[in-house]
Amino acid sequence: MRFVPRHATNVLRGQLSAFPCALLLGPRQCGKSTLAARHCRGWKRLDLDRSSDFGVLANDIEGFLEANPRRVLIDEAQRLPALFPALRHALDRGRGAGRYLLLGSASPPLMKTASESLAGRVGMVELAPQVDPILSGRAVQA
């Protein structure tokens, strides 16, 4: 599928330059992973839909965050609610913007958990499906 540039790319860049963590939210198949992969080349990436990645993080969240203090992308972050309080402590220990990017479904529980646990530490970007007029109204990933 071809990449369709969108305004959210600039918003994501801005949030990562202003906050130590950014949260990219949106419904399934709206292009979160594609956008993050294009923007965060070379970052360590965990997809919590994969049991091996989930296990790596869930077995020792604090140890993982301490060993990986920056340039970490965590997809499907809502699958591990315990990540958010641990991430708050990791963000408070370190310095600098753009250290972590979390991706997740735009669900009320995720937004509530992130906003409560990471208040003042996370910039949020909401992504919606983009319609490409060339494809006659079919949604495309961005």
Number of C-alpha atoms within 10 A of each C-alpha: 7 7 12 13 12 12 8 17 16 11 15 23 14 15 21 22 16 16 19 22 29 27 25 24 23 19 15 13 15 19 22 26 21 15 21 22 14 12 13 15 11 10 17 13 18 19 18 22 12 11 9 12 15 18 12 13 19 16 10 12 20 17 12 14 19 16 9 14 16 21 17 20 25 23 24 19 24 22 15 14 14 13 20 20 17 16 22 18 15 19 24 11 10 13 12 13 19 22 21 24 27 23 23 23 23 17 12 9 12 19 17 11 17 25 17 12 18 21 11 12 18 25 24 21 19 16 21 18 17 17 15 13 9 7 9 8 10 11 16 17 20 25
